[in-house]
Amino acid sequence: MKLGLFGINMNVCSNPEVAARVAKAAEVAGFESVWTGEHVVLPDPQVPPSPLPPSYPLLDPTVSLAYVAAHTKTIRLGTGIIILPQRNPLVLAKELASVDVVSNGRLIFGLGIGYLKPEFDALGIPFDQKGPRAMDYLQAMQAVWTQEKPAYHGQFVSFGGIQALPQPVQKPHPPVVIGGHTKEAFRRAVQHANGWYGFALDLEKTAECLAGLKKAAQEVNRPISLGPLDISITPGPTLDLDLAKRYADLGVHRLIPFPRAKTEQVLHDFIKQSADSFVGRG
């Protein structure tokens, strides 16, 4: 079982010096990865289904991870997730390739399609066809990352006669993780991703999602080049060794707890406690 830490760009970790210290502590403690979240804007006032109050601070994932990369050596750096339909795919491809280069190949690219319509409206992005748009963007980004002479012609993005160097350190490109708890998200993960990410799921919901992924694997083709689907879960608010083992028994490969800490010291205490309980025992 790999152990990650969610929230390296938000709340108390929106202070870059805190984020750097927390990431270094997680690395020393044996954590495999740290993860960002993303909302470019939040509805004000907060309205369902917005998960956060408008006063909640979040740094941009790529900026945050580049800063953390400069203060760490081995810990992997995950976006959990970037809302891909809201981004220009070529700009994002450049940003993420840059993170992979400055971190010497430690990026994990987690993406989702988003669900907050006010966020899309504020950005001037269509709220419909988010799934097809995201997969079109992903394939365009992979073309930039892997092709000698990048070219791509899809429904939502088309280009040729360009170049964007350097390409990522990881070959053929950083691992791709797709988030989401719907039938369509499961299909996207099976067809296009190295891994799937389920956020804030207890054991029962995790089992339901894994059953959904299994069903999707029977309905769509998974390219052999993607390998086995790596399963990541952010569990509920409580986690102990017994519960972690139960997640592992379900088929989970990585747990990414979200401490929701209000102070830096609480985060350091959580890292120490988790290291004492989990690291080296999974």
Buried (B, 14 or more C-beta within 10 A) or exposed (E): BBBBBBBBBBBBBBBBEBBBBBBBBBBEBBBBBBBBBBBBBBBEEEEEEBBBEEEBEBBBBBBBBBBBBEBBEEBBBBBBBBBBBBBEBBEBBBBBBBBBBBBEEBBBBBBBBBBBEBBBEBBEBEBEEBBBBBBBBBBBBBBBBEEEEBEBEBEBBEBEEEEBEEBBBBEEBBBBBBBBBEEEBBBBBBBBBBBBBBBBBBBEBBBBBBEBBEBBBEEBEBEEEBEEBBBBBBBBEEBEEEBBBBBBEBEBBBBBBBBEBEEBEEBBEBBEBBBEBBBEEB
